[in-house]
Amino acid sequence: MFSKNLSAIEDFNEWLGDLPHRHKIVVPGNHEFFLESNPERRSLLDNANLLIDESIEIEGLTIYGSPMTPLYGAAFGKSSPKDRERHWNKVPDDTHVLVTHGPPFGILDVSPDQAERMGDTELRNRARELPSLKLHAFGHVHGAHGAVEQDGLHSPMSR
């Protein structure tokens, strides 16, 4: 949503409401300063489950969502590896589906026109530790997309 004006956010919420899916999950990203600065604004998105470092259970699956990325100066950014490690250690062990804005390090975390990876090593480490994890879905890297199965874990990614 790129922290756009209220009208754009309302349009996005309306679009979510028009989608035919029974369950919808939104995890903000590194541009959503309007949610980072005032969590009460999450009520603007009432046509989906908005997850900001929290879990929800849907049809027997525990889904955890987080907008955090390792970007300095970005919304929900934490540039310190120690801060990210503390952050990701809060993901519950019983998580079946992990939805994050950014990718784990080394998995679909680089675009063809980039020189360096944008993934988060601490996120990768925590995802590998989660005993119940079945799926990790993420975005952020616009030029990287696809699906990867690694260590028995399937990770789809779309633009």
C-alpha positions in Angstrom: 0.0 0.0 0.0 3.1 2.2 0.2 1.6 4.3 3.0 -0.6 6.1 0.4 -3.5 8.3 1.2 -6.6 7.2 3.0 -8.5 6.8 -0.3 -5.9 4.3 -1.7 -6.0 2.3 1.5 -9.8 2.2 1.4 -9.7 1.1 -2.2 -7.3 -1.7 -1.3 -9.6 -2.8 1.5 -12.5 -2.8 -0.8 -10.6 -4.9 -3.4 -9.8 -7.4 -0.6 -13.5 -7.6 0.2 -14.3 -8.3 -3.5 -11.9 -11.3 -3.6 -13.8 -14.6 -3.5 -11.4 -16.3 -1.1 -12.9 -17.5 2.2 -9.7 -16.5 4.1 -7.5 -13.6 3.4 -4.2 -12.7 5.1 -2.3 -9.4 4.8 1.2 -8.9 6.1 2.4 -5.3 5.7 5.8 -4.5 4.2 8.6 -2.1 4.4 6.6 0.9 3.0 3.7 0.6 5.5 4.8 3.4 7.9 1.2 4.2 8.5 0.7 0.9 10.3 4.0 0.9 12.0 3.5 4.4 13.5 -0.1 3.8 14.6 -1.2 0.2 15.0 -4.8 1.4 15.6 -4.9 2.0 11.8 -5.1 -1.7 11.2 -8.9 -1.2 11.5 -8.7 0.4 8.0 -8.2 -3.2 6.6 -11.2 -5.1 7.9 -11.6 -7.4 4.8 -8.7 -9.6 5.7 -6.8 -10.9 8.7 -3.9 -8.4 9.1 -1.0 -10.0 10.9 1.7 -8.0 12.5 3.9 -10.3 14.5 1.1 -12.5 15.5 -0.7 -15.8 14.9 -4.1 -16.8 13.8 -5.7 -20.2 13.6 -7.6 -21.0 10.4 -9.1 -24.4 9.7 -6.7 -26.1 12.1 -3.6 -24.4 10.8 -1.6 -21.9 12.9 -0.5 -19.1 10.7 2.1 -16.5 11.9 2.7 -13.3 10.0 5.4 -10.7 10.3 6.3 -7.6 8.2 9.9 -7.4 9.6 12.8 -7.1 7.2 16.5 -6.3 7.7 16.2 -2.9 6.1 17.5 0.1 8.0 15.1 3.0 7.9 12.2 1.0 6.5 8.9 0.4 8.1 9.2 -2.7 10.4 12.9 -2.8 9.7 15.6 -4.2 12.0 19.1 -4.0 10.7 20.8 -5.6 13.7 21.2 -9.4 13.4 20.8 -9.7 17.2 17.5 -7.7 17.1 16.3 -9.9 14.2 17.2 -13.1 16.1 15.3 -12.0 19.1 12.4 -11.0 16.9 12.2 -14.3 15.0 12.6 -16.3 18.2 9.1 -15.1 19.1 7.6 -17.1 16.2 5.7 -19.9 18.0 7.0 -23.5 17.6 3.5 -24.7 16.6 3.5 -22.5 13.5 2.3 -24.4 10.4 2.4 -21.5 7.9 4.8 -18.6 8.1 4.0 -15.5 6.1 6.7 -12.9 6.1 7.2 -9.8 4.0 10.8 -10.6 3.3 12.5 -13.8 2.3 14.9 -16.0 4.2 18.5 -15.7 3.2 19.4 -17.8 0.1 15.8 -18.6 -1.0 14.4 -16.5 -3.8 16.0 -13.4 -2.3 17.8 -11.9 -5.3 16.5 -10.4 -8.5 18.3 -11.0 -11.9 19.4 -7.4 -11.9 20.8 -7.4 -8.3 24.3 -8.1 -7.1 23.5 -9.1 -3.5 20.9 -11.1 -1.7 18.2 -9.4 0.3 17.2 -12.4 2.5 17.4 -12.6 6.3 19.8 -15.1 7.8 18.1 -15.0 11.2 14.7 -15.7 9.6 16.1 -18.6 7.7 17.6 -20.1 10.9 14.3 -19.8 12.8 12.2 -21.2 9.9 14.5 -24.3 9.9 14.0 -24.7 13.6 10.1 -24.7 13.5 9.1 -28.3 14.0 5.5 -27.9 12.6 6.3 -25.6 9.7 4.8 -26.8 6.4 4.9 -23.6 4.3 6.8 -20.3 4.3 5.3 -17.7 1.9 7.0 -14.3 1.4 7.5 -11.5 -1.0 9.5 -8.2 -1.0 12.0 -9.1 -3.8 10.0 -8.1 -6.9 12.2 -9.7 -9.5 12.4 -13.1 -7.7 9.4 -15.4 -7.8 8.6 -19.0 -7.9 8.5 -22.0 -5.6 11.3 -23.9 -3.8 11.2 -27.0 -1.8 14.0 -27.2 0.7 14.4 -29.5 3.6 10.9 -30.8 2.9 9.5 -27.3 3.2 7.7 -25.7 0.2 8.1 -22.0 -0.2 6.1 -20.3 -2.9 6.7 -16.7 -3.8 4.9 -14.3 -6.1 5.6 -10.8 -7.3 
